[in-house]
């Protein structure tokens, strides 16, 4: 089958969860013998491959906010015409709008002969979502049971939605028990996050323990091609750097390519996920768990289910100081630490690209076409 994903902000190595999930899903579909394309806005990048098709009628600045995207799509006719033409030219059997706006779901510009699917990765209950659903996509997909339940709480009918969990595009070798013990004793705490307020990094640093941890805390911050308001990522990064400047143990590191993130996390004593809004899946946590790095975070969204006993969850109301306390307690409890580390790879073993691809094909009925 020829399958296309529409995600305007898609770029190779884009440090964002939806882009990473689409890349992993596409890889799984190709492994199963299907052709998987991604249609994105311009401009082109040197890393674009033959399966990444760029729109000529829409070029996005970097970074871009959703309101600007909507303005650039008014009037929508040029983009709609080009997308329909690409889908027809590439003989696409199934097109997946990866988001209501960023994936053009609210326009749904598909030829009548092309099957459609809509992805809903994050909670939203606004006009673009309802416009997307009004186009009656053949299937609606999301990434976790949490999302099905959360959107139902928001009043959206999710009774026919299907869950296609994210997959791990890259993994790292799991350190040996002796290597993991050395990391428990002296290894750095590692954090990987997009420069977004809800990742909770600033709050975490403000609650840093007096006297420190006796080990390095390394934070990788990345700026994506989108943000919620102009200057958001620069503002967040500046605030975090200013806070870290007063904490000798804390290092702010540059962004990493996708394939290096699991290796980076594998060589830490543990991974902190301090998001203060629910993680609808938790890509960073999954990558950490796959390499045996226990995860400490707030028990929000899908994160507690994803982590299971391979880490420690705390209530958001307990505040960011509780994450440092949970981390310290885990590192000081050798049996509990190693049990969590050993559980990590088992916890996410099912999240392979081919497993995600099979779930996608079943949810969309594509394996029956």
N, C-alpha and C positions, 0 to 999 in steps of 0.2 A: 504493500500500500504506500501511497504518497501522502504524508501527513505534514501539515504546516502549523507552526506556532507563531502567533502574532504578538510581539512584545516590543513596543517602540524603543525602549531604552536598552535593549539587549546589546551587549558588547562582550567580546572575549575577555574573560577575567574580571567582569563587573562585580564589585564586592557587595552583592545584594542577594538576599535569599531567593527571591523569585527567579532571577536570572540563573542562579546556580541550580535550582530545581529543574528548570527547563533544559539546561545543558545536560544534566544527568539523565533526565527522561529521554531526551533525544538520542543520547548515546545508547541507552538501553534498547530503544526501538531499532536503531541501526544494527545492533548486535543480533536482534531477532530477524533481521533481513528486510526491514522496512526502510523507506527513505524518509528522513525527517529534516524538514527545512525550518528556519526561523526567519520571519520577516520583521525587519526593524527599520526605524527611521535613520536617515543620514545624520552625521557624515560617516563615511567608511573609515575603517582603521586598518593599520598594517596587519593586524591579526585576523582579519575576516577570512573565513574559509569559503569554499564553494557552496556550502549549505546555509550560509547567512546572506539573505537577499536584502538589499538596501532600497528603501523607497526614495525616489527622486523628487516626489511632490511634498515631502516633509523632512526638514532638517531641524534637529533640536540643538539648542545651546547646551553647554554642560557647565554646571548642573541646570536642571529645569524644574519648575514647579508645575503642579497639575493644572492650575488655572491658565498658565501660559500654553500648555498643550491644547487645552480646550479652545483657546483663542486662535491658535494656529490651525485648528481643524474647522474653523468657521470662515468660509463655507466648507463643508466636508466633501463635496462632490469630487474634487481632484484626487484626494486620497482614496475615497471609495472606489473610484474608477480604476486607479492603479492597482489596488489590492485585488479587486475582482479579476483584472487582467493577468496579474501574476499567478493567481490560483488557477485560472483556466490554462494559462501557458504551461505551468508546471504540472498540469493534470492532477491537481491535489484532490484526493478522495475525502479527506477530513481536515477541516481547519479548526484550530483551537484558539479562541480569544483568551489570552492569558490573564486579562483583567478587564474590568468594565470600561476604564478609560485608557490605561497604558497598553492594553491589548485590543482596543477598538471594539470591545463587546457591545458598547452602546450604539455603535453604527452597524455592526454585523454585516459588513459588505462582502457577502459570499455569493458566488453563482448559485442558481437554484439547484444545480446538480451536485453541489458539494455539501456533505454533511458538516454540521457545526457542533462545537462544544464550547462551554464557557467555564473558565477557572475562576474561583474566588479564594484567593490566598489570605486575605486579611478582612477583618470585619468592616463592613460598610453597609449603610442603609440609606442610600441617597438616590437622586434622580438617575445618574448613569447606571447604577446597578439595576434599578427597576426597568429602565429602558432596555438594558441587556437581556433581562429575563423576558420582557415583552416580545422580543424577537423569537422566542420559543426555541432556544438552542436544543439540539438533540439530546444533550446531556449536560449536567452541571457538576463540576468536580471541585473538591476542596482537599485539604492536606491532612486533616485530622478529625477525629470524632468531636474534639473540642469545638472546631469551627462549625460543624453541623449543629451542635447544641447551642452555641453562642448566637449564631444567626437566627435560630428558631426563637431564642429569647428576645431577639430584636424584632420579632414579628414576621420574619421571612419564612415562607413555606419551604422547608428543606427536606420534605418527606421523600423526594425522589433523588436527592443529591447522592453522589458517590464519593468515597474517600480514596484518593490516590496519594499515599504518603510520599514525601520527598525521598530521594535516594542519595547515597554517598558517591559522588563522582570520583573522588580520590580518597585513598586510605594510606596509612603509614604502617610500617612494621611495629608490632607490639613489643615494647621493651621486655626483657627477661625479668623474672622475679628479683634477681639481684640488682639489676639496673633500676627497677621500679623502687626497690628499697632505698637505693642511693638517692633517688629523686624525692622520696618521702622525707628523707633526713635533711637534704640540702638543696633540692631542686627549686627552680623559680616557680612562682605562681604565674600563670599565663592567661591573658584575656585577649580575645579577638572580637572587635565590634565595629559596626558602621558608626560614623560620627553623627549620632542621632540622640536627642535628649532622653528618649524613653529607654535607651540602653543603660541608663543609671550609673554611668561611670563617674560623673562628677559627684553624685551623692555618695558613691562608694569611697572616693578619695577623701571627701570631707569627714567620713567616719573612720578614717584609717586609725588603727590602734596607736595610742601613745606608746612610744618606745619601739614601735615597729614590729616586724615579724621575725627578724633575724635572717631574712632571705629576700631575694630580689622579686619584685612584682613587675612583670613586663606586659605592657599594653600595646597591642597593635590596633591602630585606628585607621579606618579607610573611608575615603569620600566616594560616594556613588554618583551616578549621573543624574540623580534627582534629589530633591529636598522638599521640605514642607513649606518653607518660606525662603525668600532670597537671603543668602548669607548664612543660613542655618548651620551648615557643616563647618564653615570657617569659625563661626561663633562658638560652637560646641568644642571644636578642637582647641581653640585659644583658651577657653575656660579650663579644659582638662590639663593642658600644658602648664598653665599658671598654677594650678593646684599641685601638680606633680613636682614642680620646681621646688616646693617646700618640703618634699618627702624624699630623702636621699635614697631610699630603697626602690623607688618607683621610676621605671624607665618607659618613655613613650617611643615606640618603634614605628617605622614607616609601614605602609600597607604591604601585604605579601601576595604573590600570585596564588591562585586557587590551589594548585597542586602542592604548594608548600605549607598550607595551613595545617593539615593533619600532622605532618612531621613536626612542625613547631609546637603543636599542642601535646604531641606524644612525649616531648622532652621537658615537660613541666610537671611539677608535683601534683597539680590539680588545675582545673579550669573554672573560673568564676563566670557565671552568666547572671548579671545583675539587672536584667530588664525589669522595669517597673510597670510595663504593660504586658499583657499575655503574649507569650511566644506561640504563634499558631502551629509551628512545628518545632524548630530549634536546630538549624543546620550546624551551628558551631558546637552545640552540645553533642550532637550525633557524631561529629568528626572527632571530638575529644574522647567520647566513649569508645569509639572504634579502635582507638590506640591505647586503651587502658588508662586514660586520665580521668579520675573521678571528677564529677561536676557538682559544684555548689551554687545554688541560686534560689530565687524566690519561686515558690510553688504555684506559678501562674500558668494558665493556658495548658498547652500540651506537654510542657516541660516535665512535670512530675511523672506522667505516664511514660515519656520517652526515657527518662533517667532511671526510674525504678529504684532498685537498691544500689545502683552504681554511683551513688553520691549522696548529698544532703540537700533537702529543700527546707526553706524557712518561710514563714508567713510574711507577706509584704508589710503588714502592720508592725512587725517586730523591728523594722528599720534596717538600713544597710549595715549597721554595726553587727547585727546578728549573723550576717554572711561571713564576716571575719571571724566571729566566734565559732561558727560551724566549721569553717575551714581549719582553724587551729585545732579544734577538737578532733576532727578527722585525722589530721596529720599526726597528732599525738597518740592516736589509738592504732597501733600497728596492725592487729588482726582485722579491725573494721576497714582500715584503709586498703589492705590487700584484697579483702573480700570484694570491696567496691571496684577496685581496679580489675579484678578477674571477671566480674560481672559485666563490665562495660562492653567489651566486644560481643558478648552474647546478647546484650540488650538491643543492639542495632544490627545484628547479623542479617536480618531479613531485608534491610534497606539497601538492596543492590539496584543498579540501574535496570537490569533485566526484570527484577521483581516489580519495580515501579512501572515498567513498560507493559508487563502482562496485566497489571491492575488497570492501567489506562485503557488498554485494548478491550478488556472485559467491560469496563464502565461505559465506554463509548459504543460498544457493540461492533467495534471495528474488526474484531476477529471473526465476525459472522458475515462480513461483506466479501 
